[in-house]
Amino acid sequence: MHYMDLALPTAAENLACDEALLDFCEGTGAGEILRVWESSEYFVVVGYANKVDLEVNLEACQSRQIPILRRCSGGGTVVQGPGCLNYSLVLRIATNDSLQTVTQTNSFVMGRHRDIFENDSGNRVKIEGHTDLAVGGVKFSGNAQRRRKDYLLFHGVFLLDFDLELIEELLKMPSKQPDYREHRTHKKFLMNLKWTVAKMKERLRESWDASSISENKWEIPEALVAKYRSKEWNLRF
């Protein structure tokens, strides 16, 4: 698997990069990719089908000038920025029996990530709500996927040292909640892992055997970046 430590200057470019990598692999049959990235700026990301006014405190975002973007995958709404690490996996479906359905893929990827933390810390980490990782029912990682014919994108975020107060301010209570949340506020439902970014990157790379450095033989189409900058896409629902 190729490894890519690539953080682009803006939120729109980073989200466009994930979709561009999926399109590149689908179109060329390239090898699998693990990308990691961080953002120096805060922004809100809604899932593909989320309704912005149901999930986001628009007044708070406007007051703080925090942009709202929409990703190409499903899942819920999150706040991104300093203190969290994002990862993106582009996986070839045909090479692994565990990637044939959405449910199988969730179990496969989340199981591998659960093992990273259990093996390192000895703490009991559970997969909750299909795509969350939690300790004692408190979540520190959320994830989602997008599928094409031959490849899939599985991406997510790890809360390492994030401003949980900001999540409470910018997001409403989610319109859809996993049962294990039990209607808890964001502050009571979320936790920071307190790992360093360097440690998290190293453990991900080891887990996925991402040994080779990816060469940039692909490009992010300007039209794709423009989509992630547009109100027509970001505020479509």
Secondary structure by P-SEA (a helix, b strand, c coil): cbbbbcccccaaaaaaaaaaaaaaaaacccccbbbbbcccccbbbbccccccccccaaaaaaaacbbbbbcccccccccccccbbbbbbbcccccccccccaaaaaaaaaaaaaaaaaaaccccccccccccccccccccccccccccccbbbbbcccccccaaaaaaacccccccccccccccccccccccccccaaaaaaaaaaaacccccccccccccaaaaaaaacccccccc
